Amino acid sequence: MNQTATHLFLCFESLSQKSTFKQITIDLTDNEAKKLEEYCDKIGKSESDVIRKLIQELPET
């Protein structure tokens, strides 16, 4: 297996009243991918939902 696992995630982006989606590709180590997958299975959420929630919780800059 490759040293990195590539996962595609959709990032929700809101522009005024219109909704658009931006696709983001990230490289994860096998351990990172496994950790994310196990966490998502445990809480019953998708990888996209978990990552989207983490992004939403980032502090404003």
Contacts in CASP RR format, 6 or more apart in sequence:
PFRMAT RR
TARGET T0000
AUTHOR 0000-0000-0000
METHOD contacts of the structure
MODEL  1
MNQTATHLFLCFESLSQKSTFKQITIDLTDNEAKKLEEYCDKIGKSESDV
IRKLIQELPET
1 30 0 8 1.000
3 29 0 8 1.000
3 30 0 8 1.000
4 27 0 8 1.000
4 28 0 8 1.000
4 29 0 8 1.000
4 30 0 8 1.000
5 27 0 8 1.000
5 28 0 8 1.000
5 29 0 8 1.000
5 30 0 8 1.000
5 32 0 8 1.000
5 33 0 8 1.000
6 25 0 8 1.000
6 26 0 8 1.000
6 27 0 8 1.000
6 28 0 8 1.000
7 25 0 8 1.000
7 26 0 8 1.000
7 28 0 8 1.000
7 33 0 8 1.000
7 36 0 8 1.000
7 47 0 8 1.000
8 23 0 8 1.000
8 24 0 8 1.000
8 25 0 8 1.000
9 23 0 8 1.000
9 24 0 8 1.000
9 25 0 8 1.000
9 26 0 8 1.000
9 47 0 8 1.000
9 48 0 8 1.000
9 51 0 8 1.000
9 52 0 8 1.000
10 21 0 8 1.000
10 22 0 8 1.000
10 23 0 8 1.000
10 24 0 8 1.000
10 48 0 8 1.000
10 52 0 8 1.000
11 21 0 8 1.000
11 22 0 8 1.000
11 23 0 8 1.000
11 24 0 8 1.000
11 51 0 8 1.000
11 52 0 8 1.000
11 55 0 8 1.000
12 19 0 8 1.000
12 21 0 8 1.000
12 52 0 8 1.000
13 19 0 8 1.000
13 20 0 8 1.000
13 21 0 8 1.000
13 22 0 8 1.000
14 20 0 8 1.000
28 36 0 8 1.000
36 47 0 8 1.000
36 50 0 8 1.000
37 47 0 8 1.000
39 50 0 8 1.000
40 46 0 8 1.000
40 47 0 8 1.000
40 49 0 8 1.000
40 50 0 8 1.000
43 50 0 8 1.000
END
